[in-house]
Each structure stands twice: as C-alpha cells, then as structure tokens.
C-alpha cells in the first residue's frame, strides 16, 4: 500500500462544504475496531482513493447496525440502534451505501427499509466488480497469475442475498485459478461467525465449525484462501493457525487481492 497518508473525509465535513459524496462507506464495527479487519478497511479506502471515487464515512456518527442484537433475539435493542442510524442517514439524505461487511450489508439492505431506511446498498465486491467492468479500475493480471485461490462464501452475502458471482468474477479477472471447495455457493458451509462463534465459546461437539471449514479449504490445496467478510476472515485465519499453515496460506479479503494487483 502507498505510504501516502490517505485523508478519509467524514460526511459532516463534506456536508459543511456543500459537497455530496458519490457513496457512503459504511465501515462497520469489525472494520473499525478489529486490528485484522482494519487492514481490509484500509485496502478498500486505498482503492477508492486511487480511483478518485468521491466517498465519505460517518466516523463517530456511525453506530452498530444492530445486527448482533437482532441475531441474538433482542429485537428491541436492534430497533433502537437501527432507528438512531436511520435518523442520521436520512438527515444527510444518503442514497448509496457500500460496505465491506456482509452482516452490515444484509441489515442495511433488507431490514432497514421496514423502519424507514431506504438506500441502495452494495457489497464492496459488487462495487469493485462494476468498476472493473466499466474500465474505471485497472489491475495487473500478472500479480496472481498461476495462484490457486479458493473462495469462502459468507452466509450473509451468499445464501442470504444470492451474491455468489461478483467475488468470483474478481478472482477470475486477476487471472488466478479459482478452485471451489466441495461446499460452495448455495451449499456453502458457514465458518461459524454467522452463528456468533466469534463472540462465545463453541457448543460441545466433535469439531469446531471453522476447523471443519478450514479442512475443506485445505483439501483443494490453495495458495490463498479468499474471503469477503471480516468475520469469515477471522474464523478462517484461526482455522489456518490451528492447522499450523498460517505461514504458508494467507487468508485475504477480495479488496486486499485487488489492492495488490491495482495498477498505479
């Protein structure tokens, strides 16, 4: 990544200058606070900056979408969090949101409309794939040529929203060899974070779900495991560490792959 410090504007800063950004980048809790996920955030911001995309973040005005509360059964807390966010978003007149987190994506896209929050919400893999198709994003196809990359489908991107092809098309455009696990697309296997396994000890069983998923990935002998969700990245990285393969097989977000292949 470039050593140049990238200035990330907040929506309030741009609004005070009378500027309306093309997109609002919804960072999410993981992308804001988790050290590994911050690298995914920085990779996507790097790409936005290099392509001169007009964007902004909410900064301190961004709060949790309410997804964890809703999934754990606290709908009252979810509605409180969602309505607070909707008030801010509608106050700024937000129309288009891009996020690197499928959990945020699913909640903003599918659950906010019932509470008065109607926006065009894109996952960053859709957004980047569109830019590549339009010729606005240029990549060096030699960066990953010959690399075997397997892709793990996040539950809230794939089975919840039927977005399977955008991340795969990005991998193919890198001129890498996309190799599928036996459980993929609509029959994909959850890494565990869709079931909140990041936040608690797993239930008693024969094997942790992220270990089982990691074993499926290792079966296809990849050079890289690609993901497009910060939760999935954490769970798969933990699985690779468990198998003592962390020095051999990196787990990378699609944005990080594209960043490495971006033509300067």
Buried (B, 14 or more C-beta within 10 A) or exposed (E): EEEEEEEBBBBBBBBEEEEEBEBBBBBBBBBBEBEBBBBBBBBBBBBBBBBEBEBBBBBEBBBBBBBBBBBEEBEEBBBBBBBBBBEBBEEBEBEBBBBBBBBBBBBBBEBBEEBEBBBEBBBBBBBBBEBBEEEEBEBBEEBBEEBBBBBBBBBBBBBBBEBBEBBBBBBEBBBBBBBEBEBBBEEBBBBBBBBEBBEEEEEEEEEBBBBBBBBBBBEBEBBBBBBBBBBBBBBBBBBBEBBEBBEEBBBBBBBBBBBBBBEE
